[in-house]
Amino acid sequence: MTAVRPEQRDSYDDIVWDGVQHSYRPAPDWQTRVSPSLVFDTRVDEDLDPVTFEVLRNRLWTINLAHADTLTRMSGSPIFQAYDFNMSILTEDGENLMSGPFIQYLNTGSPLLVRYLMERLSDSPGIEEGDIFLASDPWIGASHQMDVCIAAPVFVDGKLFAWVSNAAQQYDLGGIVPGGWPQNAPDIFSDPIIFRPFKLVERGVLRPDLEEMYRRQSRLPDMVALDLRAQLAGCRFAAQRLQETCEEFGAPTVKAAMRKILDNAQSAFARKLERIPDCTLSDVLYFDEKLPGDRTTHRVQFNITKQGSRLIIDNVGTEDQSEGPNGFTYMNFAGIVLGVIAQTTLYEQTFAIGGAERQIDFRPIPGTLSCCDYPAAVSGSVLNVSSAYMRLMNMFSRLMACDPDLVGDVVVSGPDIPLTVISGSDERGYPFGTALTEASGFGGGARSYTDGVETSGASYIPLIRMPNIESSEQFYPFLVMYRKEAPDTGGAGRWRGGVGMEVAITPYRSHAIDIVTNAGGQGVSTNQAVGVFGGLPSPTASYQVLVGTDVRDHWAQQQVPRDVADLSRRETLRLRGKSNGTPLNAEDVLLLIVCGGGGYGDPLDREPERVADDVAQGYVSRAAASELYGVAVDDSAALDAAATAARREAIRAERARWRTVADVFGPGTSADTSPSTGEPTRLVHESVAVRDEGERRVLACARCDRVLTDYRDNYKLGLLVDQAELTTLPRVEDPRVLLDEDMVLRRYCCPGCQTLMTVEVARATEPVLAEMVFTQEGSR
């Protein structure tokens, strides 16, 4: 399918975002199509005092937290226990007032769903008190079909006062593969079923005919029914608590607090943007395997243009969608941006992302991998959303580093989730299935002032948790042999990424188990998280099936192996990022290695004592300490200062021999000379400063003061570059085993002092990427 490009239309604004072929985006005049019978409650107390505002702001926040608690208490699913959901309170007209501290992109679909309901369904079947609606359509409000979105109107005195909503992962709603992540689906018709928005609860009464229709699609109808009831109960609870709050404080006072929350978030976000120089940021990532066995890569690009207090975000440079589960819809495109903003630049505003959204123009091209049109297969590619989320986190890190007050909030990306889904039947023949939550046991990205947290979980799920081993083993017929932190799984840097986890699982009293793998981006072929400002990427995740082990012999001796190295095996299977139905037999072991976050800054800037301590604690191997950090330690992890100084000097000497960017990629196009401004020198990067050089405004190395480029040029054009094999990173195997295209690790350093300034993973044939170009001469 060919993407609809802006130049093929009179205007980008002519695109019809109707939720049919393209995703649904409410038109500016959408409210003119709302039924007159649906009356908005817009009463506002103009005299809201600050104390009452703070009380109500925290009350609304706790309603979301208690909403989450309702889901986890009522559901029988380990997925819900891991907080694989999010919830929101919305204004009467569908603006996202406040989301919870859970999966940050998930509930971005709620405003889309709510406005769709009001625009399309308010006449028939109508929207009344006690109603609850359900949708799993990715072209309206669901991340993918398994992230079922529930929304309920909240009425006060007969008028529509607000909405409450949740979106949560349900395990199985049909499709050609158990679990809902079919990797071999060519299009939507092999995916789990889509539910267009419909009214499931009518005036407080659950419609049994529609619930039966819903349950009928699942291989595990009882679990799905329980999860569904939990979601409905959560919305009903939140609606009731919001109504009680209106009774206690008065609806106009609560509405005034809601308005102020959004206005505060908008103004805070706008003020932060105004402090950052105008610029355009770009980043490129790749998705592997449009279908299992595909050996090509698929390009995705994000561009952020910052102008004054606004952002324009597009996906120009992204490939057209193709067959197979390899892309996502508009809801996710907007969701990853708003989720990153909620965590990085608006965390003090209690996730009031609706305020930030007022300052953003989303302009993705439909029909592309990051804004798929119907009927693309999108359920099995949902992990590519997390890959894109992490890349956006690094883009905002570069943006925030331009301001001294924001650089302290910089967080480097975490890794992708190497999702592992198992399904089968237990010893009694009963079917089961689940996504292994161990896949989210990875390390966090480094910060601008400290290391990432070890095995912290997904950074885009602030309150993520992993169920106890005993809970998983109670539900499913397998044993978790061990979980442990894995060395060299975090990205190296001045501040290193936190390490991830190694876990080994084997069947126990199961009749049959099959494995579906679903890794995002290039998470098992080239790298996981990407670093910033010279920080290195974390290595690849790994799926391995150890076939025909002697694990049962160990059990017979009342031993549980603590490392797979203790097991013999007939063979070891390395699974691809996308695979369906690999059997896990009684004597087999699944080994899953989950990685950590990206690094921050040049690894040679890390204090040698910290590296020696990392080696002593098992976070970094001796080999990586030498190769990446230039630190020499002995067998007992004691630091050898003299050898370290010599090793680091040798690494810098090697960097000095790298080629200029012009030699490798050809001369770049230079911008017109930027005139000097008289403004003081300031950092716009960990190692790049903007300053005057005579009559010019330039970008210079902050370490040695060497001029790199004009202020409005791509600063990489003034650097040295090395294109290395990905196997330079520890734990990374040759990507050519999985890919036909050559991928390289590009490292760029200052020609003067050899400080590593930026690192990227790219196709060998691609030109140098302009990751950040300033567009306004020296002023803010």
Secondary structure, 3 states (H helix, E strand, C coil): CCCCCHHHCCCHHHCCCECCCCCECCCCCHHHHCCCCCCECCCCCCCCCHHHHHHHHHHHHHHHHHHHHHHHHHCCCHHHHCCCEEEEEEECCCCEEEECCCCCCHHHHHHHHHHHHHHHHHHHHHCCCCCEEEECCCCCCCCCCCEEEEEEEEEECCEEEEEEEEEEECCCCCCCCCCCCCCCCCCHHHCCCCCCCEEEEECCEECHHHHHHHHCCCCCHHHHHHHHHHHHHHHHHHHHHHHHHHHHHCHHHHHHHHHHHHHHHHHHHHHHHHCCCCEEEEEEEEEECCCCCCCCEEEEEEEEEEECCEEEEECCCCCECCCCCCCCCHHHHHHHHHHHHHHHCCHHHCCCHHHHHCCEEEECCCCECCECCCCCCCHHHCHHHHHHHHHHHHHHHHHHCCCCCCHHHCECCCCCCEEEEEEEEECCCCEEEEECHHHHCCCCCCECCCCCCCCCCCCCCCCCCCCCHHHHHHHCCEEEEEEEECCCCCCCCCECCCCCEEEEEEECCEEEEEEEEEECCCCCCCCCCCCECCCCCCCCCEEEEEECCCHHHHHHCCCCCCCHHHCCCCEEEECCCEEEEEECCCCCEEEEECCCCCCECCHHHCCHHHHHHHHHHCCCCHHHHHHCCCCCECCCCCECHHHHHHHHHHHHHHHHCCEEHHHHHCCCCCCCCCECCCCCCEECCCCEEEEEECCEEEEEECCCCCEEEECCCCHHHHCEEEEECHHHCCCCCCHHHCCCCCEEEEEEECCCCCCEEEEEEEECCCCCCCCEEECCCCCC
